[in-house]
Amino acid sequence: MSSGIKIFSYLPNPRVWKSLIAANLCGAEVEVVGDEPKNLPNWLWDYDARELTEDDRANSALIRKGRRGFTNDLYKTDEFLFAHPFGTVPAAFDLKTKSGIFESNSIMRAVARSGKPNNLFGGNDHVMASRIDSFLDVNLVFSREHQVYILSVEKMNEVLYNRMKSAYEFYLDGIESALKVNKFIAGNFISLADISFVCDVGYFLKEVNQKDVIKAQGFELISAKFKDEYPQSADHLVGLSRKEEFSTVITDGFISL
Ligand SMILES: N[C@@H](CCC(=O)N[C@@H](CS)C(=O)NCC(=O)O)C(=O)O
């Protein structure tokens, strides 16, 4: 068992919440370091992440062009990029080995594996563990489409909109079907599949905050009829978000169904 996990990220971040919720459910140790999104260009991205000093700013070897979600230059150490070859946040480290763990679903899985014995990730049941991973893989595709959609929301076009709509329908059709036969997404117990669902679908429903921007460009909110089209998913989302392990992590008002 590892000694715990440290996560560096912009905050608040639903992708970090996945790990914090998992930690609450399995008693794992998770430390979070970070700042508001707009401030991360003023941080040194490193195992010992911290605000930049004048010397850091003068060190051109640290400067990397933001590639996904950041347009400014970012200051990342070589050690950070060795541990995190894709250079993204949330960026997690195993506290004992300093090994890098990236992708929010994988970080959450590492947290679950580092906690007290639990079956959030499927435990010793390899088939169930793989089934949970299957849900997480589909969730990542949905979440990646969402990231592209949000980053381009002010310059919407037909192709982008239809890609998002189809990723949304694909993921939620599957979740709705799964919830028709089981109480939880992967089976009859709570798993990482449920946690990623709450964080990523909850995040997607914030689309409503962009209603005017989307409508002004001639498009409708993709999630406008979420509750009617996906009733089991909506109930599951609300039910889980009210549980203490979730509600103490999720920012107040995030899930407003
Ligand atoms: N699918 C990844 C998304 C991570 C990601 O794309 N992070 C972006 C910010 S939203 C990033 O760190 N970009 C760094 C850069 O632009 O260099 C996850 O779930 O962790």
The ligand as an ORCA input file, in Angstrom:
! r2SCAN-3c Opt
* xyz 0 1
  N      -8.607     14.107    -19.311
  C      -7.722     14.802    -18.396
  C      -7.783     16.287    -18.680
  C      -6.554     17.021    -18.176
  C      -6.296     18.301    -18.972
  O      -6.513     18.339    -20.183
  N      -5.854     19.352    -18.266
  C      -5.541     20.617    -18.917
  C      -6.314     21.744    -18.263
  S      -8.060     21.492    -18.352
  C      -4.069     20.951    -18.734
  O      -3.490     20.602    -17.723
  N      -3.424     21.636    -19.690
  C      -2.026     21.922    -19.575
  C      -1.475     22.684    -20.747
  O      -2.245     23.404    -21.437
  O      -0.261     22.613    -20.954
  C      -8.127     14.472    -16.949
  O      -9.256     14.022    -16.735
  O      -7.297     14.633    -16.043
*
